[in-house]
Amino acid sequence: MRVFPGLKSLSRAVHEEQEQEHEHEQEKNNAEKLTVWRKSLVMSCKGFTVIDCCGNLVYRVDNYIGRPNEVTLMDASGKSILTMFRRRRLGLLDGWFVYEGEVGNNIRTRSDFSKPSKSPIYRVKKHVNILHGNSNVLAYVFRGVSHSDKRCVAFTVEGSYAHRSCKVLDQCRRVVAEIKRKEANTKNVSFGIEIFQLVVHPGFDPAFAMGLVLLLDQMFS
C-alpha cells in the first residue's frame, strides 16, 4: 500500500508529540513533592519546616525573624546546607548571595574580593517592573558572582509568591521547580498560604529550590 509523504510526516510528528507527552508525564510523576510549613519546630522561633511525602523532616529554618541579612537552610539534623546573605547595592535593590554549607566569617565582602575565600554558587536578584518588562517575573538567578546581565541568567522565577503560585524556569524555559497551594483531601478544608507544596522536577537540587522559597519569602512577604 502506498503511503503519501505528507501522511508519513504527519504520523511521525504525532508519534514524536506523543513521546514528548509521555516523557513529560513520567517526569511529572517522578517529581519530588515537599510540604512546606511556614513555622519553626523550635519554640519562640520563626522559620520553616519541610517534610517529604512520607512525613519525614527534610529541611528546617530556625530564628527566621523579619528580614535578616543572613538566612540558613538546614537539614533534619541541623547541619547547614545553604547560607544566604543579603547584599545591598547603594541602598537600592536587594541582592542575595547563596553559599554552600556554613560560611561563618569566610564570606567575601564587596570591598575585599581579592582575598581567597568561599565563593557563592548563585546570586539572586529581585525583579522590579517599573516601566516595562515582564511583570510576571519575580526574580533572576545568576551563577556565581555574575553581573546583572539578563543574558547570564541561569534561572528565572515567575508567578506570584503571595498566592503561592510560582515556577522556576531554566534557560530553555523548562519548569524545574514549582510552588503550589496545597490541596486538602477533605472538601471545605484549606491550608491557606502558611502550608504549601514545593514540587522539584528531576535534575534540579531540592535544597536550592527550598533556598529560593526562603528568598522569595524575604522579598515578597
N, C-alpha and C positions, 0 to 999 in steps of 0.2 A: 504494500500500500504506500502511495506517495504521500510524503509529509511536506507541506509547504514551509519554506524557510521562515516566514513570519510567524507561523504557528509554533515552530520549534523554538524560536526566540522567546515567544510569549510563555511557552511551557517552562523554559529554562529560568525566566525571570520569576515566575510564580514559585518554582521549586526553591530558588535562592531566597525569596522572601519568606517562604515557609521555614527554611532552615534558620534564617535570622531570627524569626519569631520564636522558634524552638529554643535557640541559644539564649535569647533574651529571657524566656520563661525559666530556663534552667538557672541562669544567673540570678534571677529574682528569687527563685526557691532556695538558692544557696547563700543568699544574703544573711548576714548576721544581724539579728534584731535584739536590740538592747532597750531596756526600760530605764528611763532617766527620771529620777525623783529630785526635785529641786529642794533638797533638805539634807542636812548633815546628820549622820548617826551619832555624833558626839553632842552631848547636851551643852547648851549655851553657845553653840557654834552654828554658823550658817555655812551652807555648801551644797554639794551634790552627792547623791548615792546612785550608782548604776549597777543593775543586775542583768544577768543573761536570761535566756528563755527557760532555763532550768531553775531559776530563782537564786543562782549563786551570785555573790557580790563580786563584781569585776573591777570597778573603779570607784574612787571616793575623792571628795574635795572637802576639806575642813577649814575653819577660820576664814571663810569667804564672806567678807563684810564690806558692804558698799562697793566702791570702785578702787580697789587697792592697786598698787603698781606692780604687784607680783602675785601670780596665781599658780598653784602647783597641783598637777593631777597625779594621784597616787593609785597604786594597785590595791587589792584587797588587804594586803599585809601592811600597807602604809609606806611602801617604797615609792620614791618619786620616779615617775615615768617621764613627765614633761614639765618644764618650768617656763612660764611665760611672763615676760617683763614688758611693761608699758614704756614706750619712748615717745616723748612729746617733741614736736618739731616747731620751734619758735612759738610755742604756746597754742598752736593751731590743732590740726587733726591728730588723733591718737594713732600710733602705730605700735604693733606688738611684735617682739622677737620671741621665737619659740626655740627652746633648747631641749636637748635630750637629757633625761635624768635630773639630778640635783646640781645646780650651778654654784651656789654659795657665793663666795667673793671673787670667783674667776671670770665673772661676766665682763665683757668689753664695754667700755663707755664710749660715747661719741668723741671725747677728747683724747682717747687712748686706744686707737685702733691699730697702732703699730706693734704693740707688745703681743707676744703669743698668749693666747687664752682660748677658752672654749668658744667656738663659733656657733651661731644659730643655724638651725636646719631650715627654718621658714621665717618669713616676715609677713605679717597680716596687716592690711590697711583697710580701714573703713571707707566705704564709698559714700560720697555726699553728692547728690544730684542738685546742682544749683540752677543752671540754666538749660543744660542739655545732657544727653547721655541716657543710658538705660536705667530708669527709675526702679527696675526690679532687682538691680544688683545691690547686694548688701556689703560685700567685702571682696577684696582681691588677695590672693595668696601668692607670694613670691618665694622662690627657693633661695636659701641663704640670705645674705645681705644684699639683695638686689635693689636696684633703683625702682622708682615707681613708674616704670615704663610698662604700659599695658601689653607690649609685645613679649615681655618676660613673665607674664602671668602664668603660674603653674595650675592654679585652680581659681574658680570664680564661685562665690556663694550668692544664690539668688532666692527670692521669695520674701516671706515675712516671718521674722522670728517672733514677733508679738502674737501671731496666730499659730505659731509652731508649725509652719509650713515652709520648709526651705530645702533647696537642693544644692549639692556641691558638684560642680561640673569640671571636668578636666579640659585640656586644651582642645580636644576634639568634640567638646560639648556632650560627652558621655557622663551620665549620672554615676557618681562613685559613692555618694552617701546622701541620706535624706533625713530630715527632721519632720516627724508627723505627729498629729494628735493621736493619742492612744484611745482606741475604741474599746468600750466595755462589752462583755458578752451579754450582760443583762440590759434590757431596754430601760430607758429613762434614767440611766446612770452615766454620769460624765466625770472624767478625771480632771477636767479643766486644763489649765496650762502649767500647773505645777508638776504634773506627771505626764510625760510624753514618750515618744518612741524615737530611737535613733537606729536607722537602717543603714548598714555598711555593706556595700557590694564587694564581691571577691576581688582581691588585689589591692584594696585600699586599707590603710592602717586604722583599725578601730580606735586606738588610743589617740591618734591625731584627729580623727573625726570628733571624738569627745572633746579634745582640746579646742576645736573650732566652736563647739557648742558653748564652752566657757567664755570664749572671746566674744561671741555673738551676744551672750548674756551681759557681758560688760558693756558692749557697745549700744545695745538697744533695750536695756531694761531700766 
